[in-house]
Amino acid sequence: MLKKVSMILVCTFLLTGVAGCSEEKMTNRGDLSAHVPCMEKKNITFEQRADGFYLSDDEWDKFIWFCS
């Protein structure tokens, strides 16, 4: 029984670690508040924080292409 529980915990930890590593890094791109309507229209994923807007490199490329 203890072996099964430990195996489940190890597998869960490994799966969680793999999923966490695949997340794209987001970079602060400054104040883009004037471009929010365009970003929402083009489905550009961003995260607004107190210190600016965070976008991944791929989303930043889409922003440059469609909204700049």
C-alpha positions in Angstrom: 0.0 0.0 0.0 2.8 2.4 0.9 4.6 1.6 -2.3 1.5 2.5 -4.4 1.0 5.8 -2.6 4.6 6.8 -3.0 4.4 5.8 -6.7 1.3 8.0 -7.2 3.0 10.9 -5.5 6.2 10.5 -7.6 4.1 10.3 -10.9 2.1 13.4 -9.9 5.2 15.3 -9.1 6.8 14.4 -12.4 3.7 15.3 -14.4 3.4 18.6 -12.6 7.0 19.4 -13.2 6.8 18.7 -17.0 3.6 20.9 -17.3 5.3 23.7 -15.4 8.4 23.7 -17.7 6.3 24.0 -20.8 4.9 27.4 -19.8 6.1 30.3 -21.9 8.1 33.0 -20.3 6.3 36.3 -20.1 8.3 39.6 -20.4 7.3 43.1 -19.3 6.6 45.2 -22.4 5.7 48.4 -20.6 2.5 50.4 -20.8 0.4 49.1 -23.7 -3.0 50.3 -22.4 -3.7 52.3 -25.5 -3.5 49.0 -27.5 -5.7 46.8 -25.4 -8.8 47.0 -27.7 -6.6 45.8 -30.6 -5.0 43.1 -28.6 -8.4 41.8 -27.5 -9.7 41.9 -31.0 -6.7 39.9 -32.3 -6.8 37.4 -29.4 -3.3 38.4 -28.2 -2.8 36.9 -24.7 -1.4 39.3 -22.2 -1.3 39.8 -18.5 -1.7 43.2 -17.0 0.2 43.9 -13.8 0.9 47.0 -11.8 4.3 47.5 -13.5 3.1 47.0 -17.1 1.9 44.5 -19.6 3.4 41.0 -19.9 3.5 39.1 -23.2 5.3 36.0 -24.4 7.7 36.4 -27.3 5.2 34.8 -29.7 2.4 37.2 -28.5 4.8 40.1 -28.8 5.4 39.2 -32.4 1.7 39.2 -33.0 1.4 42.5 -31.3 4.1 44.1 -33.5 2.4 42.7 -36.6 -1.2 43.7 -35.8 -1.3 46.5 -33.2 1.8 48.7 -33.5 
